Amino acid sequence: MDDTVPTELHRSAIDHYPVSLVVAGQLCLVVGGGPVAARKAEGLVRSGARVTIVAPDVDPVIECLPVAVERRPYRRGEAGHYRLVVTATGVAEVDASVAADADAAGVWVNSADDPAHCTFLLPAVHRDGRVSVAVSTGGASPALASWLRCRLAEACGEGLGALAQALEEARRRIQASGRSTESVDWQSILDGPLPLLVREGRLEEARRLLDQAID
């Protein structure tokens, strides 16, 4: 009896390892030209990727993006020439073919709405400056991931990007003084009035508070 777990079941059943990929300057392929493909391409472009779109027809949104567009069907094997691949044609046979080519070449691939053929999943993301809050359900329910993202964004409020910048500046001052950043009780600082000060735009007060805390 063969006890091997099928790849599709294995991928959908295991816990996923969350990461933030650095795709700036990397060659990425998006197969598909509809609204879903457009959203995937927008995310890659925002992260600095060099994106190629392959599809017979493309959404008007794609026309406005700084991407290379090749109006044609996908060619077998071409996924292997890229660092990262997203397929979102909505045609099961095509998406499966793209995913298989990428997987065979050791290229990370996301197949829209088909977690069984993905080697990475795209979470629902809220961004504020350099802060990204990502929510994933492991492909079980994109709607739930989006709902949770919105609730977390509301709970966190505005100013996370500015807060991260203020904390980064404080960390650099500590490092410049020759101390370890581990010598500061960051949790207590964040549990205090600092986030509210930043959210209200009172940045000078926030910096003074940070200076007192790290000194």
Backbone bond lengths (Angstrom), bond angles and torsions (degrees), N, CA, C in turn:
res aa  C-N    CA-C-N  psi(-1)  N-CA   C-N-CA  omega(-1)  CA-C   N-CA-C  phi
1 M - - - 1.461 - - 1.534 109.52 -
2 D 1.328 115.59 134.29 1.464 120.78 -179.15 1.517 109.34 -88.75
3 D 1.355 116.98 114.85 1.464 121.28 -178.78 1.528 112.28 -94.77
4 T 1.327 117.32 8.96 1.462 120.19 -178.76 1.519 110.51 -65.19
5 V 1.336 116.47 133.02 1.463 120.96 177.70 1.519 108.75 -80.79
6 P 1.343 119.25 126.44 1.462 121.07 178.20 1.523 110.83 -55.74
7 T 1.348 115.58 144.22 1.465 119.86 -177.97 1.512 111.91 -56.55
8 E 1.360 117.42 -42.84 1.452 120.26 -177.16 1.522 111.21 -61.46
9 L 1.355 117.02 -44.43 1.451 120.77 179.65 1.521 110.25 -67.33
10 H 1.333 116.08 -41.14 1.461 120.82 -178.57 1.523 110.79 -59.81
11 R 1.321 116.73 -45.04 1.459 120.20 -176.38 1.513 112.43 -68.07
12 S 1.305 117.97 -33.21 1.460 120.21 -177.18 1.515 112.39 -85.60
13 A 1.336 117.22 -16.78 1.460 120.12 -174.75 1.521 113.47 -97.04
14 I 1.339 118.17 -25.29 1.460 119.96 -173.91 1.521 111.97 -80.16
15 D 1.333 115.64 161.74 1.458 120.65 170.97 1.527 108.38 -72.10
16 H 1.313 116.37 141.67 1.459 120.70 -178.65 1.529 110.52 -96.52
17 Y 1.326 114.79 151.33 1.463 121.74 -177.87 1.524 108.46 -98.72
18 P 1.343 118.56 106.65 1.472 120.74 -175.84 1.527 111.95 -74.34
19 V 1.323 115.84 133.89 1.467 121.38 178.38 1.527 109.05 -141.11
20 S 1.324 116.19 166.02 1.462 122.24 169.80 1.524 106.43 -117.17
21 L 1.323 117.47 113.05 1.459 121.70 -175.50 1.526 111.35 -83.56
22 V 1.316 116.04 141.18 1.456 122.39 172.74 1.527 106.89 -95.65
23 V 1.333 116.46 103.64 1.460 120.41 -177.42 1.531 111.91 -109.82
24 A 1.309 117.83 3.66 1.468 121.11 -179.58 1.524 109.96 -56.64
25 G 1.334 115.93 125.17 1.452 120.86 178.60 1.515 114.80 81.08
26 Q 1.326 117.94 -4.18 1.462 120.95 -176.92 1.539 110.80 -88.78
27 L 1.330 115.43 147.76 1.457 121.26 177.19 1.522 109.54 -77.98
28 C 1.331 116.47 120.06 1.460 121.62 -179.15 1.527 109.22 -127.60
29 L 1.321 115.27 143.35 1.458 121.59 -178.03 1.519 110.07 -114.21
30 V 1.333 116.39 132.59 1.458 122.23 170.98 1.524 107.09 -118.20
31 V 1.329 116.59 118.70 1.459 121.28 178.36 1.524 107.88 -99.69
32 G 1.321 116.60 120.89 1.454 121.23 -175.81 1.516 109.75 125.28
33 G 1.331 116.07 149.25 1.452 118.87 -176.78 1.511 114.86 -128.08
34 G 1.349 117.28 12.08 1.449 121.22 -178.67 1.515 113.44 -87.57
35 P 1.341 117.57 -171.88 1.469 121.97 -178.75 1.531 113.45 -59.59
36 V 1.341 117.50 -38.10 1.464 119.82 179.41 1.521 110.09 -65.17
37 A 1.330 116.46 -47.23 1.463 120.24 177.70 1.522 110.91 -60.15
38 A 1.336 116.74 -37.77 1.465 120.56 178.90 1.517 111.06 -61.43
39 R 1.341 116.99 -42.90 1.473 120.22 179.21 1.519 111.12 -64.12
40 K 1.330 116.64 -41.31 1.461 120.16 179.03 1.526 110.34 -63.91
41 A 1.335 116.24 -42.35 1.456 120.34 -179.99 1.520 111.42 -65.15
42 E 1.334 116.78 -39.99 1.468 120.63 178.47 1.520 110.91 -58.61
43 G 1.335 116.28 -43.82 1.457 119.56 179.61 1.514 112.71 -62.46
44 L 1.324 116.58 -40.08 1.464 120.44 179.06 1.520 111.24 -68.04
45 V 1.329 116.23 -42.27 1.465 120.34 179.10 1.525 110.33 -62.39
46 R 1.315 116.03 -41.67 1.464 120.28 179.78 1.523 110.92 -60.61
47 S 1.310 116.13 -30.04 1.462 120.59 -179.38 1.523 112.61 -90.81
48 G 1.336 116.81 7.24 1.460 120.41 173.24 1.504 115.53 88.94
49 A 1.335 118.31 9.90 1.460 120.65 -178.48 1.525 111.27 -73.02
50 R 1.322 116.33 156.01 1.460 122.92 173.28 1.527 106.74 -96.30
51 V 1.307 116.11 103.96 1.467 121.42 -166.94 1.527 112.12 -104.04
52 T 1.331 114.69 135.25 1.460 122.25 170.95 1.518 108.33 -114.72
53 I 1.325 116.70 130.33 1.462 123.00 176.35 1.524 108.44 -103.98
54 V 1.321 116.51 129.07 1.459 120.93 175.53 1.524 108.57 -119.85
55 A 1.327 116.46 117.46 1.461 121.94 179.56 1.523 108.92 -170.78
56 P 1.322 117.90 146.09 1.471 119.96 177.43 1.524 112.47 -61.99
57 D 1.337 116.82 -37.60 1.464 122.46 178.20 1.522 108.67 -134.41
58 V 1.341 116.52 148.65 1.458 119.57 -177.44 1.520 110.92 -128.35
59 D 1.335 114.95 149.86 1.454 123.77 176.77 1.532 109.61 -65.00
60 P 1.333 118.71 146.63 1.470 120.66 178.06 1.533 113.34 -55.90
61 V 1.331 116.84 -30.17 1.468 119.24 178.50 1.518 110.89 -60.41
62 I 1.329 116.33 -38.93 1.458 120.79 -179.17 1.521 111.02 -64.20
63 E 1.338 116.14 -34.14 1.467 120.47 179.47 1.521 111.84 -58.92
64 C 1.331 116.92 -26.53 1.464 121.33 -176.69 1.528 112.85 -91.89
65 L 1.321 117.27 -4.36 1.456 120.44 -177.45 1.530 111.26 -90.21
66 P 1.342 117.18 149.35 1.466 120.56 176.34 1.534 110.73 -79.14
67 V 1.327 115.51 70.41 1.464 121.42 -178.64 1.523 109.13 -130.70
68 A 1.329 115.71 162.03 1.464 120.75 172.74 1.525 108.01 -90.10
69 V 1.317 116.75 127.11 1.461 121.79 -178.12 1.520 109.78 -112.43
70 E 1.337 115.54 126.03 1.464 121.05 175.97 1.525 107.37 -118.48
71 R 1.324 116.12 106.93 1.468 121.09 -176.55 1.526 110.35 -82.03
72 R 1.293 115.25 91.04 1.461 122.28 -178.60 1.511 108.82 -169.59
73 P 1.338 117.52 165.52 1.466 119.93 174.76 1.533 110.73 -70.13
74 Y 1.315 114.90 159.04 1.467 121.09 175.80 1.522 110.44 -65.37
75 R 1.336 116.67 140.62 1.456 122.43 177.90 1.522 110.05 -104.50
76 R 1.308 116.21 131.78 1.460 120.55 -177.57 1.531 111.22 -54.53
77 G 1.319 114.93 132.17 1.458 121.89 175.42 1.507 115.62 92.58
78 E 1.347 118.60 -15.74 1.460 118.45 -173.40 1.529 113.52 -70.62
79 A 1.324 117.11 -19.12 1.477 119.23 177.59 1.517 111.47 -59.07
80 G 1.319 116.66 -27.77 1.456 120.48 -178.12 1.510 115.02 -69.22
81 H 1.326 117.85 -7.61 1.467 121.10 -179.16 1.529 113.10 -92.20
82 Y 1.324 117.20 4.54 1.466 121.06 -175.01 1.531 110.86 -119.67
83 R 1.325 114.80 163.22 1.468 120.69 178.80 1.531 110.77 -81.45
84 L 1.332 115.97 -32.86 1.460 121.51 -176.27 1.528 107.91 -150.24
85 V 1.335 116.36 142.24 1.467 121.23 -174.92 1.520 110.38 -132.24
86 V 1.331 115.83 138.73 1.462 122.72 171.57 1.514 107.41 -125.56
87 T 1.313 117.26 129.72 1.455 120.28 176.45 1.522 109.64 -118.99
88 A 1.340 115.91 130.27 1.463 121.29 -174.44 1.519 109.26 -149.88
89 T 1.325 116.06 53.34 1.458 119.23 -179.03 1.524 111.94 -83.79
90 G 1.328 116.70 -23.56 1.451 119.96 -174.40 1.512 112.74 81.90
91 V 1.329 117.25 -1.57 1.466 122.85 176.64 1.524 107.07 -105.09
92 A 1.324 116.50 111.46 1.464 121.20 -171.43 1.518 112.65 -54.66
93 E 1.316 117.41 -42.61 1.464 120.33 -176.82 1.523 111.75 -65.49
94 V 1.326 116.10 -40.65 1.465 120.05 179.88 1.522 110.36 -68.29
95 D 1.338 116.83 -48.39 1.468 120.17 -179.42 1.525 111.22 -60.35
96 A 1.333 116.99 -39.78 1.467 120.51 178.92 1.525 110.83 -65.53
97 S 1.329 116.30 -37.68 1.460 120.76 178.90 1.522 111.44 -65.52
98 V 1.337 116.09 -44.14 1.468 120.71 178.42 1.529 110.06 -62.03
99 A 1.337 115.90 -46.13 1.468 120.47 -178.97 1.521 111.09 -62.18
100 A 1.324 116.90 -40.60 1.458 120.56 -179.95 1.524 111.25 -65.64
101 D 1.335 116.68 -41.96 1.469 120.11 178.65 1.527 111.37 -62.96
102 A 1.336 116.00 -44.75 1.459 120.04 -179.30 1.522 110.39 -64.43
103 D 1.320 116.52 -45.70 1.464 120.66 -179.19 1.513 110.62 -60.95
104 A 1.323 117.61 -42.79 1.456 121.60 -179.16 1.529 111.68 -63.94
105 A 1.336 116.17 -30.44 1.462 120.67 -179.15 1.524 112.76 -90.37
106 G 1.341 117.28 0.19 1.460 120.28 -178.84 1.506 113.30 75.38
107 V 1.344 116.38 25.26 1.468 121.63 -179.78 1.516 108.37 -101.16
108 W 1.321 117.47 135.25 1.454 121.97 179.08 1.529 109.46 -67.86
109 V 1.335 116.50 133.64 1.463 120.52 -174.83 1.521 111.42 -136.93
110 N 1.332 115.05 141.25 1.459 121.83 172.27 1.513 108.15 -119.89
111 S 1.335 116.05 125.01 1.456 121.83 177.20 1.522 107.56 -108.09
112 A 1.337 116.14 113.51 1.464 121.15 -172.18 1.519 111.93 -55.90
113 D 1.336 115.46 130.13 1.460 123.15 176.31 1.521 112.50 60.05
114 D 1.339 116.18 28.41 1.467 120.60 -179.14 1.529 109.33 -147.18
115 P 1.342 117.72 70.32 1.468 120.45 -174.63 1.526 114.31 -59.47
116 A 1.330 117.53 -24.45 1.456 120.17 -179.07 1.523 112.15 -64.93
117 H 1.339 117.23 -24.16 1.458 121.02 -179.72 1.531 112.02 -108.36
118 C 1.317 117.34 20.26 1.467 121.52 179.52 1.525 110.78 -104.27
119 T 1.320 115.98 142.42 1.464 119.93 167.27 1.527 110.77 -104.45
120 F 1.337 116.73 -4.55 1.460 121.04 166.74 1.519 107.83 -150.86
121 L 1.328 115.68 150.44 1.460 121.94 -180.00 1.522 109.46 -111.72
122 L 1.326 116.05 149.35 1.456 121.11 178.37 1.523 109.40 -102.33
123 P 1.330 117.53 117.95 1.466 120.37 -178.82 1.514 111.58 -79.93
124 A 1.324 115.90 169.03 1.459 121.35 169.31 1.531 107.14 -79.78
125 V 1.326 117.42 130.14 1.465 120.74 -169.38 1.525 111.74 -124.83
126 H 1.342 115.11 135.38 1.462 122.17 169.23 1.523 107.27 -112.32
127 R 1.331 116.93 128.12 1.466 120.78 -177.34 1.525 110.47 -117.70
128 D 1.312 114.42 141.74 1.466 121.72 173.06 1.521 105.89 -146.52
129 G 1.336 115.90 101.86 1.459 118.96 -175.27 1.521 109.73 62.80
130 R 1.328 116.07 -128.29 1.462 120.38 -178.83 1.523 112.67 -88.67
131 V 1.318 116.55 1.15 1.467 120.46 -179.94 1.530 109.47 -92.62
132 S 1.319 115.36 129.77 1.459 121.70 174.94 1.524 108.33 -123.47
133 V 1.326 115.71 127.26 1.453 121.46 174.85 1.523 106.48 -109.29
134 A 1.322 117.00 114.39 1.458 121.41 -174.88 1.522 110.59 -114.28
135 V 1.328 115.77 140.39 1.458 121.74 179.82 1.523 108.70 -128.14
136 S 1.314 116.76 129.90 1.462 121.06 177.65 1.522 109.82 -131.48
137 T 1.317 116.22 143.79 1.465 121.71 173.64 1.526 110.09 -110.18
138 G 1.335 116.14 17.88 1.457 119.22 -179.12 1.514 112.62 67.00
139 G 1.323 116.37 24.86 1.454 120.93 179.80 1.513 114.05 86.19
140 A 1.340 117.39 -1.78 1.470 120.28 -176.81 1.518 111.95 -69.27
141 S 1.349 117.30 -41.79 1.462 119.79 -177.47 1.524 110.48 -155.11
142 P 1.335 118.12 95.25 1.467 120.40 175.23 1.530 112.22 -57.02
143 A 1.340 117.10 -32.36 1.462 120.21 179.73 1.530 110.38 -63.98
144 L 1.322 117.11 -41.93 1.461 120.59 178.28 1.526 110.50 -65.41
145 A 1.325 116.78 -40.49 1.468 120.16 178.44 1.522 110.69 -60.77
146 S 1.335 117.11 -43.33 1.469 120.95 178.73 1.524 111.25 -65.36
147 W 1.326 116.40 -40.21 1.462 121.11 179.32 1.524 110.70 -63.13
148 L 1.327 116.35 -44.49 1.464 120.51 178.78 1.524 111.48 -65.55
149 R 1.330 116.25 -39.51 1.465 119.66 178.02 1.522 110.82 -58.47
150 C 1.324 116.74 -45.42 1.466 120.83 179.94 1.521 111.36 -63.23
151 R 1.328 116.98 -40.84 1.466 120.37 179.73 1.524 110.77 -66.66
152 L 1.315 117.72 -40.42 1.460 121.08 178.78 1.525 110.76 -66.64
153 A 1.322 116.71 -39.10 1.464 120.09 178.74 1.525 110.56 -63.08
154 E 1.326 116.07 -40.97 1.471 120.11 177.85 1.520 110.75 -64.77
155 A 1.337 116.38 -41.94 1.465 120.46 -178.10 1.528 111.54 -67.01
156 C 1.327 116.16 -38.10 1.470 119.86 -178.07 1.519 111.94 -76.79
157 G 1.336 116.25 -30.35 1.453 119.77 -178.78 1.514 112.33 72.62
158 E 1.330 115.00 -174.74 1.460 120.47 -179.36 1.524 110.78 -84.22
159 G 1.324 114.61 162.72 1.462 119.65 173.49 1.506 115.75 98.56
160 L 1.339 118.19 3.81 1.465 119.11 -179.50 1.523 111.64 -62.36
161 G 1.330 116.13 -38.23 1.457 119.48 179.27 1.522 111.84 -63.32
162 A 1.324 115.75 -44.49 1.467 120.17 178.95 1.523 110.85 -66.18
163 L 1.323 116.88 -36.80 1.468 121.11 177.73 1.521 110.39 -63.58
164 A 1.334 116.49 -43.91 1.466 120.47 178.89 1.524 110.85 -61.70
165 Q 1.333 116.72 -39.83 1.457 120.33 -179.98 1.533 110.98 -65.38
166 A 1.332 116.62 -42.65 1.462 120.28 179.19 1.529 110.77 -62.68
167 L 1.317 116.42 -41.07 1.461 120.39 179.43 1.525 111.11 -68.31
168 E 1.327 116.60 -36.91 1.464 119.74 177.44 1.532 110.53 -62.71
169 E 1.333 116.06 -43.39 1.472 119.68 178.68 1.519 110.73 -61.34
170 A 1.339 116.70 -40.00 1.462 120.52 179.39 1.531 110.67 -65.07
171 R 1.338 116.44 -41.79 1.466 120.36 179.03 1.526 110.95 -62.12
172 R 1.339 116.25 -39.44 1.457 119.23 179.77 1.525 111.45 -66.34
173 R 1.340 116.71 -36.89 1.468 119.57 178.13 1.533 110.25 -64.73
174 I 1.321 116.26 -39.63 1.462 119.69 178.52 1.523 110.31 -64.24
175 Q 1.336 116.84 -45.27 1.461 120.73 -179.52 1.522 111.20 -63.83
176 A 1.343 116.31 -38.36 1.470 120.01 179.49 1.520 111.65 -64.88
177 S 1.338 116.24 -27.19 1.470 120.06 179.64 1.522 111.88 -83.13
178 G 1.325 116.33 -3.17 1.463 119.67 178.91 1.514 114.57 87.50
179 R 1.334 117.06 5.61 1.463 120.68 179.55 1.518 110.80 -93.63
180 S 1.320 115.11 164.25 1.452 120.99 175.50 1.522 109.80 -87.03
181 T 1.321 116.87 139.06 1.464 120.18 177.35 1.531 110.85 -67.26
182 E 1.326 116.90 -16.24 1.464 120.41 178.19 1.527 111.88 -74.12
183 S 1.343 116.82 -9.14 1.471 120.18 -179.20 1.521 112.24 -78.76
184 V 1.328 116.90 -5.79 1.471 121.35 -177.48 1.524 109.83 -106.08
185 D 1.326 116.40 139.02 1.462 121.57 177.37 1.527 108.75 -85.89
186 W 1.320 115.50 81.29 1.462 120.98 -176.57 1.526 111.94 -62.56
187 Q 1.313 116.55 -35.00 1.466 119.78 -178.16 1.526 110.84 -60.93
188 S 1.335 115.94 -43.64 1.463 119.47 179.42 1.524 111.27 -65.83
189 I 1.328 116.44 -36.44 1.458 120.43 178.82 1.528 110.18 -63.40
190 L 1.328 115.88 -44.39 1.467 120.24 -178.11 1.527 112.27 -73.37
191 D 1.326 116.33 -24.31 1.466 119.50 176.82 1.521 111.76 -80.43
192 G 1.338 117.05 -8.31 1.461 121.61 -179.63 1.528 111.67 -91.49
193 P 1.318 116.82 -154.89 1.476 121.20 -174.49 1.528 114.54 -79.13
194 L 1.328 118.53 -5.48 1.469 120.91 -174.52 1.537 113.45 -54.70
195 P 1.344 119.64 -51.71 1.475 118.40 -178.48 1.527 113.28 -58.02
196 L 1.330 117.17 -39.19 1.461 120.38 -179.54 1.522 111.08 -66.68
197 L 1.335 117.19 -40.74 1.454 120.77 178.80 1.536 110.61 -59.38
198 V 1.327 115.57 -44.08 1.464 119.57 -179.67 1.521 110.27 -66.99
199 R 1.329 116.61 -42.44 1.464 120.92 -178.60 1.526 111.39 -61.31
200 E 1.328 116.24 -33.75 1.463 120.93 -179.39 1.525 112.32 -86.69
201 G 1.337 116.72 1.19 1.454 120.09 177.98 1.510 114.52 81.67
202 R 1.313 117.38 12.23 1.475 121.47 -179.07 1.533 108.74 -90.45
203 L 1.328 115.17 65.45 1.457 121.24 -169.73 1.522 112.89 -70.05
204 E 1.337 117.30 -35.69 1.465 118.87 179.54 1.527 110.64 -64.55
205 E 1.343 116.00 -41.74 1.466 119.42 176.24 1.523 110.61 -63.04
206 A 1.315 116.14 -38.56 1.459 120.44 179.62 1.525 110.89 -64.02
207 R 1.327 116.52 -41.45 1.466 119.91 179.79 1.533 110.96 -67.02
208 R 1.339 116.56 -39.50 1.465 118.92 178.46 1.523 110.32 -63.99
209 L 1.326 116.30 -40.74 1.460 120.60 177.91 1.525 110.65 -61.84
210 L 1.321 116.14 -42.81 1.454 119.56 178.41 1.529 111.67 -64.75
211 D 1.336 116.31 -41.98 1.472 120.02 178.33 1.522 110.62 -58.72
212 Q 1.319 117.32 -43.37 1.451 120.69 -179.96 1.528 110.46 -65.17
213 A 1.328 115.97 -39.81 1.459 119.76 -176.92 1.529 112.07 -68.37
214 I 1.323 117.19 -40.97 1.464 118.58 -175.99 1.517 112.23 -83.07
215 D 1.348 116.40 -17.06 1.458 118.86 177.34 1.516 112.52 -87.99
